[in-house]
């Protein structure tokens, strides 16, 4: 059956008793060609003399009937800050309807009742859909570390004649159909440059490539349809290739691009105003003006309260790089730029926000962090002024290093004691307790652990006062502006500890040689240290290196690649431990 024959049957199934002129317009062919298609279908007894679909016609369409739909809703949609920090994007209410609910209703209106929603981020928020719409829920526990192929792999056995959808699309008109002829990716024309993927097609509309820098062209946006033939081929390929990082860590469209020779899929064009995706709050405001004054976002309400502004005053929201524990975005209010820091889910289990708030207050008072405007000690959110034209500390810019170390020394010399402790040795042992023995591939692991323990016990005999320390004192947390001013940010892990923790972290996270490390210690003191001071700081470079080394082993055991730093921290732990032991032994002798 050709595509025109298929469309002829669908036309008369859905639009019974329409004229041949209407058929020609529907097929976008001449009247003569439409008449030929109609006669072809009648000759095969697919249509009767009244142009009604016969049983044979229904049988001919059966291979093209859509079996099911999969809606991918596992991602965090981090670009859609701040609303996605509080609620999955697919659960946003747009013009009175929740996005994913509208999409489910449209699928059901098209006769597609077998629907699977793949969830991950805030998965529990989607569970009500199961009972409300009689659909299936599949959980993707890898959503936070892998890309959307990790959702597809979980439903790969359900791929047949299948719609694959994103929960955050808004279809102004129902795009779903009961019967579909071939695999396709929906596309809309985007004028100018776009961050979406552009489509490269042959004369028949088959997708032959992806344009990663599209401009004034049709781009991939919206739903995708997999035919059974496509699904079988896709299933075979992705099961074989999934464990490759190039597959599971990137969007599934990259996998499609790599296999376009064997995966036949076509472009399906839609009007730009019919298939929508909201990439930012500004996009949503332009479509639904309810979001201009009241988004329902607690985050935006926090900003309004602190800065005494309205939600309409909050503009130019831009997601910043995501940290290990938090999400942040910049925004503008009355021509001034700020940063909102939102605490990551579950971080309250290992970060004391009361401790951070106390330390941040100290940092502000001492002039160590000049950016902080407000921090909530109960909920952990923070508003800071934006440090214009900033860059992080260059470990090999001596002027910057001097300024950074001056801040660290000012903190230690203040001799402030917090109600909260950090204690790097307890942290190290807590990580050790989590380690899977099978993940340890260092032959000297037990010996190193024993030696570092003995070294730590020697440092305790030095009776160094435990005072408020930053405890995450490495180059990304020192920001410089174009005038050379420096600020020390990110006080999440701060607490009482040995000041050697800060100096040790500063050095062990750099690429300093031993001789360069000695110079750093001299800069910290502003003079040449005593033997007792030097050995103590060398010992703490070893201890902090060991802590980071243990952390790296644990990270890689759960699938997070640390890379060359693991070996660097291992080697630093041994080197500085040996140097410190030499000085301790000299004193004993």
Secondary structure, DSSP 8 states (H G I E B T S, - for coil): --HHHHHHHHHHHHSTT--HHHHHHHHTS-HHHHHHHHHHHHHTTSB-TTS-B-HHHHHHHHTTB--EEEEEE-S--GGGTTHHHHS-GGG-EETTEEHHHHHHHHHHHTT---EEEEE-TTGGGGTHHHHHHT-EEEE-TTTTTS-THHHHGGGGGG-SSEEEEETTEEESS----SB--S-EEEEEEEEEE-SS-EEEE-TT-BEEEEETT-EEEEEEEEEEEE-HHHHHHHHHHHHHHTTSHHHHTS-HHHHHHHTTTT---EEEEE-TTTEEE--SHHHHHHH-THHHH----HHHHHHHHHHT--GGG-EEEEE----SSEEEEEEEETTEEEEEEEE-TTGGGT--HHHHHHHHHHHHHHTS---EEEE-TTT--EEEE--TT-EE--TT-HHHHHHHHHHHHHHHHTT---S-B--HHHHHHHHHHH--GGG---TTHHHHHHHHHHHHHHHHTTT--EEEE-S--SGGGEEE-TT--EEE---TT-EEEETHHHHHHHHHTS---HHHHHHHHHHHHTS---HHHHHHHHHHHHHHHHHHHHHHHHHHHTT---TTHHHHHHHHHHHHHHHHHHHHHHHH-
